[in-house]
Amino acid sequence: MKTFLMANIAALLLTASAAEAAEHYQYRVAFMPDIHFHDVYGTFQDGAFSGLKNQKSGQNAMIRTMYAQLTSTRLFNENYFALRAALDDAGSKGIKLIALPGDFSDDGQPVHIRGLVTLLQEYQQKYGMRFFATPGNHDPNRPFDLPGGEEDFLGAGGKTQRIFSFGAKECKGYQGKTAVIATGAELPTICSQEMVSSGYQYIMNMMAPFGMNPQQTDIYWETPYSSYDQQHYSYAKAQQASDFRQRQYEICAQGTGGKYKKPGYGPCFTVADSSYLVEPVPGLWLMAVDANVYLPTKNADPTKLTEASNFEGSGDAGYNKMLTHKQQTVAWMTDVAQRAKAQNKTLITFSHFPMVEFDNGAAGDLENIFGKGKFQLARAPQEDTSHALAKTGIGVHVGGHMHFNDTGVRKYPDGSLLFNIQAPSMAAYVPAYKILNFSSPNSIDVQTIILNSVPRFNELFEHYQQEWDHLNAIHSPHLWNKAVLGARDYYDFTNWHITELTRLRFIPEEWPCEIRQMLFSLNGAEMLTLSQLNSPLAYQEVLTTPQDAHAICAKGSAPAPRDISGLYLKKESAAWREAESRARTLARNAGMTLEEFAGWNGFDLAVDFYRLRNADELALRDISVSRLREYRLLTLTLAKSLPAEMPEVTADSPFDMIFRLRFGSIFSVIDKYLKGSPSRNFHLDTKTGEIHAI
């Protein structure tokens, strides 16, 4: 009988242990980077600016102009509503753990940080959520407080309102709590300390309850600079380790200081590092890496230790500079990964910056099209950087910064492995967040939640209407497409955002003149015809207007999106008619017609280009299958004529050569965007490195 009872007890214990183990791996964490929170109903504590009375909410709206939004890679105002919608969605799914991988603010202004803290506290109470934040290059903008502000708040009568902090050049020489300065602008400039770009101390203090400092409910918490281990852990020790003064390191112009410092390094400064490791629930380790690297400038003054101007911004530094200027943090990451493996902890690492390049291997093509150092290519981690990060053993990393939806996978001959999940921003196209579901020690299901409908997303549109009316009345060059205000829902609004952003900023600033002319001169049928053209005519002979005189080649100018195909192209020649005949046959053999290609133009192509770069497979709902087939045929056709090395392009180069080189590269990039790893809903095996769509 005793043996029978012991056997049953053992069986029960085994069953309980198995159930506990199964429960142990049921972790779900939501990742919401790049919120760029702007408190649209925030209050200036000094009363310097009261905003605009909103008829729907009854509150005063403190917002940026629509033109500012449509020429920025992020929205400023509607994020306020999008964040609430995302948190309500996560709450309805029972998700308790929310990671914020950087740029949770937009330059760390006090008025917005206070509003974010209030909102996060509200959702802690509402759903019992825990938030875990790590900073991005916008929070803070520099290691120490930096005078800041914006020239494009929306003021009375739809006019632009400038607001800056004291110390900014716009408010230089003024003192006191506030100031109002007549400068000849539409409205007087307002000076207020609410617009200071806060440094680390303020940010870390305000965000302390959200992972940056330990909480009593945490099972474990540490920093790269704490000296205890899990066996000797206590909340009191963690509190001491979280003190701002205990989280400092030395950075020099040439590399990491401290024990890594080499002879001749200097000037050097001491700055903060907010990285931390937390175990909020048994068995789950969240490693929040502060990947900001603020390099000392060439003219840095070592006698002014807390002068923000001594440092460059961190936007382009990323992990390429982490390896050289923040070596202590990378070493800590390696140590954490080793301990997690030894103790059978489920480790997930998140930071603001990507660990793997995000263009699916298209960097070379992009450089050929747009030029060296452009198109944000400086922000991409080098391949040896990704390899070094894979060798830390962290396995899986979730990042932001680029506002892209993307998945990068690296498996190296030495056995090291890295999954880099780029979580999209809810402040850009396509607005979404990620959920990681850990179902076993080596299995992660990743789900992307698109924010289609956001309650109150159009609450501020009445103010934008005033702005548009004012811009229209003064014949401003900043007039934007009024159709934006007809957006059906938040998703549609962000689709308008990427469309106008392409027209108002991307094409004028990023695309070389000769491509700009072609974009606004060609439709798809003409592109297919040009792929078949063999003509010695020079570029300037084919387009009726010389490129230097053409309006669309002027910086900051682009035509409104409309069908202007064929506007400048000469098509009377026998060579063109022959090429058109070949193009018609090519389309017919592929099951298409040349007339179908005429249904889109170069501007549509440019918008699709950015849709795919931003959103990867999430963009496929906005690009028809037929158009993708047409892009594919152009890709294959033009690829046959691309040379191994790109020749120099001049105004005297043959038109067909310029077209093949430039558009061959464009379609090649689109093809690479379409062939990336799964990025919407997918399964990861962290042991084998396998990834497949769900």
C-alpha positions as CSV (number, residue, x, y, z in Angstrom):
1,M,0.0,0.0,0.0
2,K,2.8,2.3,1.0
3,T,4.6,1.6,-2.3
4,F,1.4,2.2,-4.2
5,L,0.9,5.6,-2.5
6,M,4.5,6.6,-3.1
7,A,4.2,5.7,-6.7
8,N,1.0,7.8,-7.0
9,I,2.6,10.7,-5.2
10,A,5.6,10.5,-7.5
11,A,3.3,10.4,-10.5
12,L,1.3,13.4,-9.3
13,L,4.5,15.4,-8.6
14,L,5.8,14.5,-12.1
15,T,2.5,15.7,-13.6
16,A,2.5,18.9,-11.6
17,S,6.1,19.5,-12.6
18,A,5.2,19.0,-16.2
19,A,2.2,21.3,-16.0
20,E,4.4,23.9,-14.2
21,A,7.0,23.6,-16.9
22,A,4.4,24.0,-19.6
23,E,2.9,27.0,-17.8
24,H,6.5,28.3,-17.3
25,Y,6.9,28.9,-21.1
26,Q,3.6,30.6,-21.7
27,Y,5.0,34.0,-22.0
28,R,3.6,36.8,-24.1
29,V,5.2,40.1,-24.5
30,A,4.1,43.0,-26.7
31,F,6.7,45.3,-28.4
32,M,5.8,48.9,-29.2
33,P,8.8,50.9,-30.4
34,D,8.8,54.4,-31.9
35,I,5.7,55.7,-30.3
36,H,7.1,59.3,-30.5
37,F,4.4,60.2,-27.9
38,H,3.2,63.8,-28.2
39,D,0.6,64.8,-25.5
40,V,-1.9,66.6,-27.7
41,Y,-3.9,67.6,-24.7
42,G,-0.9,68.3,-22.5
43,T,-0.6,71.4,-20.4
44,F,2.4,73.8,-20.3
45,Q,3.0,74.2,-16.6
46,D,4.2,77.8,-17.2
47,G,1.1,78.7,-19.2
48,A,3.2,79.8,-22.2
49,F,1.0,78.1,-24.8
50,S,-2.6,76.9,-24.4
51,G,-3.3,75.4,-27.8
52,L,-6.5,75.4,-29.8
53,K,-10.0,74.6,-28.5
54,N,-11.1,71.3,-29.9
55,Q,-14.9,71.0,-30.6
56,K,-15.0,67.2,-30.2
57,S,-13.1,66.8,-26.9
58,G,-13.8,70.2,-25.4
59,Q,-10.1,70.4,-24.5
60,N,-7.3,72.5,-25.8
61,A,-5.2,70.7,-28.5
62,M,-1.4,71.4,-28.5
63,I,-0.4,70.0,-31.9
64,R,2.0,70.2,-34.8
65,T,0.9,71.2,-38.3
66,M,-0.3,68.7,-40.8
67,Y,2.5,69.9,-43.2
68,A,5.0,69.0,-40.4
69,Q,3.5,65.5,-40.2
70,L,3.5,64.9,-43.9
71,T,7.1,65.8,-44.3
72,S,8.3,63.7,-41.4
73,T,8.9,60.0,-41.3
74,R,6.6,59.9,-38.3
75,L,3.3,61.3,-37.3
76,F,3.3,63.6,-34.3
77,N,-0.3,64.1,-33.2
78,E,-2.4,61.0,-33.9
79,N,0.1,58.7,-32.1
80,Y,-1.7,59.9,-28.9
81,F,-4.8,58.0,-30.0
82,A,-2.9,55.1,-31.7
83,L,-1.1,54.3,-28.5
84,R,-4.3,54.1,-26.5
85,A,-5.8,51.8,-29.2
86,A,-2.8,49.5,-29.2
87,L,-2.8,49.2,-25.4
88,D,-6.5,48.6,-25.3
89,D,-6.0,45.9,-27.9
90,A,-3.2,44.3,-26.0
91,G,-5.2,44.5,-22.8
92,S,-8.2,42.8,-24.5
93,K,-5.8,39.9,-25.4
94,G,-4.7,39.6,-21.8
95,I,-1.1,40.7,-22.4
96,K,0.5,42.1,-19.2
97,L,4.1,42.7,-20.4
98,I,4.7,45.6,-22.8
99,A,8.2,46.5,-24.0
100,L,8.9,50.0,-25.4
101,P,12.1,49.8,-27.5
102,G,13.0,53.5,-27.7
103,D,11.7,56.7,-29.1
104,F,8.8,56.5,-26.7
105,S,9.0,60.4,-26.7
106,D,9.8,62.9,-29.4
107,D,13.0,64.6,-28.0
108,G,12.1,64.1,-24.4
109,Q,10.3,67.4,-23.8
110,P,8.9,67.6,-20.2
111,V,5.4,68.3,-21.3
112,H,5.3,65.1,-23.4
113,I,7.2,62.9,-20.9
114,R,4.7,63.9,-18.1
115,G,1.8,63.0,-20.4
116,L,3.4,59.6,-21.3
117,V,4.0,58.7,-17.7
118,T,0.4,59.6,-16.8
119,L,-0.9,57.4,-19.7
120,L,1.2,54.4,-18.8
121,Q,0.1,54.6,-15.2
122,E,-3.5,54.7,-16.4
123,Y,-3.0,51.5,-18.3
124,Q,-1.2,49.9,-15.4
125,Q,-4.3,50.4,-13.4
126,K,-6.7,49.4,-16.1
127,Y,-5.2,46.1,-17.2
128,G,-2.5,45.3,-14.6
129,M,0.2,45.9,-17.3
130,R,4.0,46.2,-16.7
131,F,6.0,48.5,-19.0
132,F,9.7,48.1,-19.8
133,A,11.3,51.0,-21.6
134,T,14.7,51.5,-23.1
135,P,15.7,54.8,-24.7
136,G,16.1,55.7,-28.3
137,N,17.9,58.6,-30.0
138,H,14.9,60.9,-29.4
139,D,14.8,60.2,-25.7
140,P,17.2,61.6,-24.9
141,N,18.4,63.6,-27.8
142,R,21.8,64.1,-26.1
143,P,23.2,62.7,-22.8
144,F,22.5,66.1,-21.1
145,D,19.7,68.7,-21.4
146,L,19.7,70.4,-24.8
147,P,17.9,73.6,-25.7
148,G,15.1,72.6,-28.1
149,G,11.8,73.3,-29.6
150,E,9.8,73.2,-32.8
151,E,9.0,75.8,-35.5
152,D,5.7,74.2,-36.6
153,F,3.2,74.0,-33.9
154,L,-0.3,74.9,-35.1
155,G,-1.5,78.2,-33.8
156,A,-4.5,80.4,-34.1
157,G,-6.1,80.9,-37.6
158,G,-4.3,77.9,-39.0
159,K,-1.0,79.8,-38.7
160,T,2.4,78.3,-37.7
161,Q,3.4,78.8,-34.1
162,R,7.1,78.6,-33.1
163,I,7.9,77.4,-29.6
164,F,11.5,77.0,-28.2
165,S,13.2,76.7,-24.9
166,F,15.6,79.3,-23.5
167,G,19.1,78.8,-24.9
168,A,17.8,77.9,-28.4
169,K,19.0,80.4,-31.0
170,E,15.3,81.5,-31.4
171,C,15.2,82.5,-27.7
172,K,18.8,83.5,-27.1
173,G,19.2,86.4,-24.7
174,Y,15.8,86.0,-23.1
175,Q,15.3,84.9,-19.5
176,G,12.5,84.2,-17.1
177,K,9.7,81.7,-17.0
178,T,8.3,82.5,-20.5
179,A,8.8,85.0,-23.2
180,V,7.0,86.1,-26.4
181,I,9.1,87.5,-29.2
182,A,8.0,89.3,-32.3
183,T,10.2,88.0,-35.1
184,G,8.3,88.7,-38.3
185,A,6.9,85.2,-38.4
186,E,3.2,84.6,-38.8
187,L,2.8,84.5,-35.0
188,P,5.2,85.7,-32.2
189,T,7.8,83.1,-31.1
190,I,7.1,81.6,-27.6
191,C,9.9,80.7,-25.3
192,S,9.2,78.0,-22.7
193,Q,11.3,75.4,-20.8
194,E,8.7,72.8,-21.6
195,M,10.5,72.5,-24.9
196,V,13.9,71.5,-23.5
197,S,15.2,68.2,-24.9
198,S,15.8,66.4,-21.6
199,G,18.9,64.4,-20.9
200,Y,19.4,61.1,-19.3
201,Q,18.8,62.1,-15.7
202,Y,15.4,63.5,-16.2
203,I,14.3,60.7,-18.6
204,M,15.6,57.9,-16.3
205,N,14.0,59.5,-13.3
206,M,10.6,59.9,-15.0
207,M,10.6,56.4,-16.6
208,A,12.0,54.7,-13.4
209,P,8.7,52.8,-12.8
210,F,8.8,51.3,-16.3
211,G,11.7,48.9,-16.0
212,M,14.5,51.4,-15.7
213,N,14.5,50.9,-11.9
214,P,13.6,47.7,-10.0
215,Q,10.2,47.1,-8.6
216,Q,9.5,45.1,-5.5
217,T,7.5,42.5,-7.5
218,D,10.5,41.8,-9.7
219,I,12.2,38.4,-9.1
220,Y,15.5,39.8,-10.3
221,W,16.9,43.0,-11.7
222,E,20.5,44.1,-12.6
223,T,22.5,46.6,-14.7
224,P,25.8,46.2,-16.5
225,Y,27.4,47.9,-13.5
226,S,25.7,46.1,-10.5
227,S,28.0,43.7,-8.5
228,Y,25.6,41.2,-7.0
229,D,24.3,37.9,-8.5
230,Q,21.0,36.1,-8.2
231,Q,22.1,34.1,-5.1
232,H,22.8,37.4,-3.3
233,Y,20.0,39.5,-4.7
234,S,17.8,41.8,-2.8
235,Y,15.5,44.6,-3.7
236,A,17.5,47.0,-1.5
237,K,20.7,46.1,-3.5
238,A,18.9,46.6,-6.8
239,Q,17.6,50.0,-5.6
240,Q,21.2,51.0,-4.8
241,A,22.4,49.7,-8.2
242,S,19.7,51.7,-10.0
243,D,20.9,55.0,-8.6
244,F,21.8,57.3,-11.5
245,R,25.3,57.8,-10.2
246,Q,26.0,54.0,-10.3
247,R,25.1,53.7,-14.0
248,Q,27.9,55.8,-15.7
249,Y,30.7,54.9,-18.1
250,E,33.5,56.7,-19.8
251,I,33.3,57.3,-23.6
252,C,36.1,58.8,-25.6
253,A,36.2,60.1,-29.1
254,Q,38.2,57.1,-30.3
255,G,36.4,54.4,-28.3
256,T,35.3,53.1,-24.9
257,G,37.1,54.5,-21.9
258,G,37.5,52.9,-18.5
259,K,39.4,49.6,-18.5
260,Y,39.1,49.6,-22.3
261,K,40.8,52.9,-22.7
262,K,43.9,53.0,-24.9
263,P,46.8,55.4,-24.8
264,G,46.1,58.6,-26.7
265,Y,42.3,58.4,-26.2
266,G,40.6,61.7,-25.7
267,P,38.7,63.8,-25.1
268,C,36.7,61.6,-22.8
269,F,33.4,62.1,-20.9
270,T,31.3,60.3,-18.4
271,V,27.7,59.6,-19.5
272,A,24.8,57.4,-18.4
273,D,23.8,53.9,-19.6
274,S,20.3,52.9,-18.7
275,S,20.6,49.2,-19.7
276,Y,19.0,46.6,-17.4
277,L,18.0,43.0,-17.1
278,V,14.7,42.1,-15.3
279,E,12.9,38.9,-14.5
280,P,9.3,40.1,-14.0
281,V,7.8,36.6,-14.0
282,P,9.5,33.3,-13.1
283,G,11.9,32.1,-15.9
284,L,11.5,35.1,-18.3
285,W,14.5,37.5,-18.7
286,L,13.9,40.8,-20.5
287,M,17.2,42.4,-21.4
288,A,16.7,46.1,-22.3
289,V,19.9,47.4,-24.0
290,D,20.5,51.1,-24.1
291,A,22.1,51.2,-27.6
292,N,22.5,55.0,-27.7
293,V,26.1,56.0,-28.5
294,Y,26.7,59.7,-28.3
295,L,30.1,60.3,-29.8
296,P,32.1,63.3,-28.6
297,T,32.3,65.9,-31.3
298,K,35.6,67.0,-32.9
299,N,35.5,70.3,-31.0
300,A,34.3,68.8,-27.7
301,D,35.4,70.7,-24.6
302,P,36.5,68.4,-21.8
303,T,36.3,71.2,-19.3
304,K,32.5,71.4,-19.8
305,L,31.5,67.9,-18.8
306,T,27.8,68.2,-19.0
307,E,27.6,70.4,-22.1
308,A,25.2,68.7,-24.6
309,S,26.9,70.3,-27.6
310,N,30.0,68.2,-26.8
311,F,28.2,65.2,-28.3
312,E,26.8,64.1,-31.7
313,G,23.3,62.6,-31.9
314,S,23.1,58.8,-31.8
315,G,20.7,58.3,-34.7
316,D,23.3,56.9,-37.2
317,A,25.7,55.3,-34.6
318,G,23.8,52.2,-33.6
319,Y,25.5,48.9,-33.0
320,N,28.4,49.7,-35.3
321,K,29.5,52.1,-32.6
322,M,28.3,50.0,-29.7
323,L,31.1,47.5,-30.5
324,T,33.8,50.2,-30.3
325,H,32.4,52.8,-27.9
326,K,30.3,50.8,-25.5
327,Q,32.2,47.6,-25.1
328,Q,31.2,47.1,-21.4
329,T,27.6,46.8,-22.4
330,V,28.3,44.3,-25.2
331,A,30.4,42.2,-22.8
332,W,27.5,42.3,-20.3
333,M,25.1,41.1,-23.0
334,T,27.3,38.1,-23.6
335,D,27.5,37.3,-19.9
336,V,23.7,37.6,-19.6
337,A,23.1,35.2,-22.5
338,Q,25.5,32.6,-21.0
339,R,23.8,32.8,-17.6
340,A,20.3,32.5,-19.2
341,K,21.3,29.4,-21.1
342,A,22.9,27.8,-18.0
343,Q,19.9,28.5,-15.9
344,N,17.3,27.6,-18.5
345,K,15.9,31.2,-18.6
346,T,13.9,32.4,-21.6
347,L,15.8,35.5,-22.7
348,I,14.5,38.2,-25.0
349,T,16.6,41.2,-25.9
350,F,15.3,44.5,-27.1
351,S,16.8,47.9,-27.9
352,H,16.0,50.8,-30.1
353,F,18.5,50.0,-32.9
354,P,18.5,47.2,-35.5
355,M,21.2,44.4,-35.2
356,V,20.9,43.3,-38.8
357,E,20.6,45.4,-42.0
358,F,17.0,46.0,-43.0
359,D,17.0,46.2,-46.8
360,N,17.2,42.5,-47.6
361,G,20.7,42.8,-49.1
362,A,19.7,45.8,-51.4
363,A,22.1,48.3,-49.9
364,G,24.4,48.1,-53.0
365,D,21.5,48.7,-55.3
366,L,20.2,51.6,-53.2
367,E,23.7,53.2,-53.3
368,N,23.7,52.9,-57.1
369,I,20.4,54.7,-57.3
370,F,20.6,57.3,-54.6
371,G,24.3,57.8,-54.0
372,K,26.8,56.9,-51.2
373,G,25.7,57.7,-47.7
374,K,22.1,58.5,-48.6
375,F,18.8,56.7,-48.0
376,Q,19.6,56.2,-44.3
377,L,22.1,53.5,-45.3
378,A,24.5,54.8,-42.6
379,R,22.0,53.4,-40.0
380,A,22.4,49.8,-41.2
381,P,24.7,47.5,-39.1
382,Q,27.7,46.2,-41.0
383,E,27.8,42.4,-41.5
384,D,30.7,42.0,-39.1
385,T,28.7,43.9,-36.5
386,S,25.8,41.5,-36.9
387,H,28.2,38.6,-36.6
388,A,29.7,40.0,-33.4
389,L,26.2,40.4,-32.0
390,A,25.3,36.9,-32.9
391,K,28.3,35.6,-31.1
392,T,27.0,37.2,-27.8
393,G,24.5,34.3,-27.8
394,I,21.4,36.5,-27.3
395,G,19.6,34.7,-30.1
396,V,16.6,36.9,-30.6
397,H,16.4,40.7,-30.6
398,V,13.5,43.1,-31.2
399,G,14.4,46.6,-32.4
400,G,12.9,49.7,-33.9
401,H,14.3,53.1,-35.0
402,M,13.6,52.7,-38.7
403,H,9.8,52.5,-38.4
404,F,10.1,49.4,-40.6
405,N,8.5,46.0,-40.4
406,D,11.2,43.4,-41.2
407,T,12.8,40.2,-40.1
408,G,16.5,39.5,-40.4
409,V,18.1,36.1,-39.9
410,R,21.8,35.4,-39.6
411,K,23.3,31.9,-39.3
412,Y,27.1,31.9,-39.3
413,P,29.6,29.0,-39.9
414,D,30.8,29.2,-36.3
415,G,27.3,28.2,-35.2
416,S,26.2,31.6,-34.0
417,L,22.7,32.7,-34.7
418,L,20.7,35.9,-34.6
419,F,17.1,36.7,-35.3
420,N,16.5,40.5,-35.6
421,I,12.8,41.4,-35.5
422,Q,12.1,45.0,-36.6
423,A,8.9,46.0,-35.0
424,P,7.0,48.7,-36.9
425,S,6.0,52.1,-35.5
426,M,2.3,52.9,-34.8
427,A,3.3,56.5,-35.9
428,A,4.0,55.5,-39.5
429,Y,2.8,53.2,-42.4
430,V,1.8,50.4,-41.6
431,P,0.8,51.2,-38.0
432,A,1.3,48.0,-36.0
433,Y,2.9,46.4,-33.0
434,K,4.4,42.9,-32.4
435,I,3.4,40.1,-29.9
436,L,6.0,37.4,-29.1
437,N,4.5,34.3,-27.7
438,F,7.0,31.9,-26.1
439,S,5.5,28.4,-26.2
440,S,8.6,26.4,-25.4
441,P,12.3,27.1,-24.6
442,N,13.1,27.2,-28.3
443,S,9.9,28.2,-29.9
444,I,8.5,31.7,-30.5
445,D,5.4,32.6,-32.4
446,V,5.5,36.2,-33.6
447,Q,2.3,38.0,-34.5
448,T,2.0,41.5,-36.0
449,I,-1.1,43.4,-35.0
450,I,-2.1,46.1,-37.5
451,L,-4.0,49.1,-36.1
452,N,-6.7,49.4,-38.7
453,S,-9.2,51.3,-36.6
454,V,-8.2,53.8,-34.0
455,P,-11.0,55.6,-32.1
456,R,-10.9,59.4,-32.3
457,F,-8.1,59.2,-35.0
458,N,-9.7,62.2,-36.8
459,E,-10.5,64.2,-33.7
460,L,-8.0,66.9,-34.7
461,F,-8.9,67.2,-38.3
462,E,-10.9,70.4,-37.7
463,H,-7.6,72.2,-36.9
464,Y,-5.9,70.8,-40.0
465,Q,-8.8,72.1,-42.1
466,Q,-8.1,75.6,-40.7
467,E,-4.4,75.1,-41.6
468,W,-5.2,74.1,-45.2
469,D,-7.6,77.0,-45.6
470,H,-4.9,79.4,-44.5
471,L,-2.1,77.9,-46.7
472,N,-4.5,78.0,-49.6
473,A,-5.4,81.6,-49.0
474,I,-1.7,82.7,-48.9
475,H,-0.8,80.5,-51.9
476,S,1.8,78.7,-49.7
477,P,4.2,76.2,-51.3
478,H,3.5,74.0,-48.3
479,L,0.0,73.2,-49.4
480,W,-0.7,69.5,-48.9
481,N,-3.3,67.3,-50.5
482,K,-6.6,68.0,-48.8
483,A,-7.8,64.5,-49.6
484,V,-5.8,63.4,-46.5
485,L,-8.7,64.6,-44.4
486,G,-11.0,62.1,-46.1
487,A,-9.2,59.2,-44.6
488,R,-11.6,56.4,-43.7
489,D,-9.7,55.1,-40.7
490,Y,-6.3,55.2,-39.1
491,Y,-4.7,52.7,-41.5
492,D,-6.0,54.8,-44.5
493,F,-4.6,57.9,-42.8
494,T,-1.1,56.4,-42.6
495,N,-1.4,55.3,-46.2
496,W,-2.0,58.9,-47.1
497,H,0.9,59.8,-44.9
498,I,3.4,57.6,-46.9
499,T,1.9,58.9,-50.1
500,E,2.3,62.6,-49.3
501,L,5.6,62.0,-47.6
502,T,6.9,60.5,-50.9
503,R,5.7,63.5,-52.9
504,L,6.7,66.3,-50.5
505,R,10.0,64.9,-49.1
506,F,11.3,61.6,-50.4
507,I,11.3,62.3,-54.1
508,P,12.5,65.9,-53.9
509,E,15.3,65.1,-51.4
510,E,16.4,61.6,-52.2
511,W,15.9,60.9,-55.8
512,P,18.5,62.1,-58.4
513,C,17.2,64.6,-60.9
514,E,17.2,62.3,-63.9
515,I,15.1,59.7,-62.1
516,R,12.7,62.3,-60.9
517,Q,12.1,63.4,-64.4
518,M,11.5,59.9,-65.5
519,L,9.2,59.2,-62.6
520,F,6.9,62.1,-63.6
521,S,7.2,61.4,-67.3
522,L,6.6,57.7,-67.6
523,N,3.8,55.2,-67.0
524,G,4.3,51.5,-66.7
525,A,3.6,50.8,-70.4
526,E,6.3,53.3,-71.4
527,M,8.7,51.7,-68.9
528,L,8.2,48.3,-70.5
529,T,8.7,49.9,-73.9
530,L,11.9,51.6,-72.8
531,S,13.2,48.2,-71.6
532,Q,13.1,47.2,-75.3
533,L,14.5,50.4,-76.8
534,N,17.9,50.6,-78.4
535,S,18.5,54.2,-79.3
536,P,21.6,56.3,-79.4
537,L,19.6,59.4,-78.4
538,A,21.0,61.3,-75.4
539,Y,18.9,61.8,-72.3
540,Q,18.2,65.5,-73.1
541,E,17.1,64.6,-76.6
542,V,14.4,62.2,-75.4
543,L,12.8,64.5,-72.9
544,T,11.5,67.7,-74.4
545,T,12.6,69.9,-71.6
546,P,16.3,70.0,-70.5
547,Q,16.8,68.6,-67.1
548,D,18.4,71.7,-65.5
549,A,15.3,73.8,-66.4
550,H,12.7,71.3,-65.4
551,A,10.6,72.3,-62.4
552,I,10.6,68.9,-60.8
553,C,14.4,68.9,-60.5
554,A,14.2,71.9,-58.1
555,K,15.0,71.0,-54.5
556,G,11.8,70.7,-52.5
557,S,9.4,70.6,-55.4
558,A,7.3,67.9,-56.8
559,P,4.2,67.9,-59.0
560,A,0.9,66.8,-57.5
561,P,0.2,63.1,-58.0
562,R,-1.8,62.8,-61.1
563,D,-1.5,61.0,-64.4
564,I,1.1,62.9,-66.3
565,S,2.6,60.0,-68.1
566,G,4.0,60.8,-71.5
567,L,4.1,64.5,-70.8
568,Y,7.7,65.0,-71.9
569,L,8.5,61.8,-73.8
570,K,9.1,61.9,-77.6
571,K,7.5,58.8,-79.1
572,E,7.3,59.6,-82.8
573,S,10.4,57.7,-83.9
574,A,10.5,54.4,-85.7
575,A,12.8,53.1,-82.9
576,W,10.1,53.8,-80.3
577,R,7.4,52.1,-82.4
578,E,9.6,49.1,-82.8
579,A,10.3,48.9,-79.1
580,E,6.6,49.3,-78.3
581,S,5.8,46.4,-80.5
582,R,8.3,44.2,-78.7
583,A,7.0,45.3,-75.4
584,R,3.4,44.4,-76.4
585,T,4.6,40.9,-77.4
586,L,6.5,40.6,-74.1
587,A,3.4,41.5,-72.1
588,R,1.2,39.2,-74.1
589,N,3.6,36.2,-73.7
590,A,3.4,36.8,-69.9
591,G,-0.4,36.8,-70.0
592,M,-0.8,40.6,-69.7
593,T,-1.4,43.5,-72.0
594,L,0.6,46.7,-72.5
595,E,-2.5,48.7,-71.7
596,E,-2.6,47.2,-68.2
597,F,0.9,48.5,-67.6
598,A,-0.4,52.0,-68.4
599,G,-2.6,51.9,-65.4
600,W,0.2,53.1,-63.1
601,N,2.8,55.8,-63.4
602,G,6.2,56.6,-61.9
603,F,4.8,58.3,-58.9
604,D,2.7,55.2,-58.1
605,L,5.9,53.1,-58.4
606,A,7.8,55.4,-56.0
607,V,5.0,55.2,-53.4
608,D,5.0,51.4,-53.7
609,F,8.8,51.4,-53.3
610,Y,8.5,53.2,-49.9
611,R,5.5,51.1,-48.9
612,L,7.5,47.9,-49.3
613,R,10.6,49.3,-47.7
614,N,8.6,50.5,-44.7
615,A,6.1,47.6,-44.2
616,D,7.5,44.6,-46.1
617,E,4.7,42.1,-46.6
618,L,2.2,44.2,-44.6
619,A,2.2,46.5,-47.7
620,L,0.8,43.8,-50.0
621,R,-2.8,44.7,-49.2
622,D,-2.2,48.1,-50.9
623,I,-0.4,46.8,-54.1
624,S,-2.5,44.7,-56.4
625,V,-1.4,41.3,-57.5
626,S,-1.6,42.4,-61.1
627,R,0.7,45.3,-60.5
628,L,3.2,43.1,-58.6
629,R,3.2,40.8,-61.7
630,E,3.9,43.7,-63.9
631,Y,6.7,44.8,-61.6
632,R,8.1,41.3,-61.7
633,L,8.2,41.2,-65.5
634,L,10.0,44.6,-65.6
635,T,12.5,43.3,-63.0
636,L,13.3,40.2,-65.0
637,T,13.5,42.1,-68.3
638,L,15.7,44.9,-67.0
639,A,18.0,42.5,-65.0
640,K,19.2,41.0,-68.3
641,S,20.6,44.4,-69.4
642,L,22.3,45.4,-66.1
643,P,26.1,45.5,-66.4
644,A,28.3,44.0,-63.7
645,E,29.7,47.4,-62.9
646,M,27.7,50.6,-63.1
647,P,29.1,53.2,-65.5
648,E,29.0,56.9,-64.7
649,V,25.8,58.6,-65.8
650,T,25.9,62.0,-67.4
651,A,23.4,64.2,-69.3
652,D,25.0,62.9,-72.5
653,S,24.5,59.3,-71.7
654,P,22.0,57.4,-73.9
655,F,18.5,57.7,-72.5
656,D,17.9,53.9,-72.7
657,M,21.1,53.2,-70.8
658,I,20.1,55.6,-68.0
659,F,16.7,54.1,-67.8
660,R,18.0,50.6,-67.7
661,L,20.6,51.4,-65.0
662,R,18.3,53.4,-62.8
663,F,15.1,51.6,-63.1
664,G,16.7,48.2,-63.3
665,S,18.1,48.9,-59.9
666,I,14.8,50.2,-58.6
667,F,12.9,47.1,-59.7
668,S,15.7,44.9,-58.3
669,V,15.3,46.5,-54.9
670,I,11.5,46.0,-55.0
671,D,12.1,42.3,-55.9
672,K,14.5,41.9,-52.9
673,Y,11.9,43.5,-50.6
674,L,9.4,41.0,-51.8
675,K,11.7,38.0,-51.1
676,G,12.6,38.7,-47.5
677,S,12.0,36.4,-44.5
678,P,8.5,36.2,-43.2
679,S,7.7,39.4,-41.3
680,R,4.0,39.4,-40.4
681,N,3.0,36.2,-38.5
682,F,5.8,33.6,-38.2
683,H,7.4,30.9,-36.1
684,L,11.0,30.9,-34.9
685,D,13.1,28.0,-33.7
686,T,16.0,29.5,-31.8
687,K,17.8,26.2,-31.7
688,T,17.9,25.4,-35.4
689,G,17.5,28.9,-36.8
690,E,14.5,27.9,-38.8
691,I,11.8,30.5,-39.6
692,H,8.5,29.9,-41.4
693,A,5.3,31.9,-41.9
694,I,2.2,31.0,-39.9
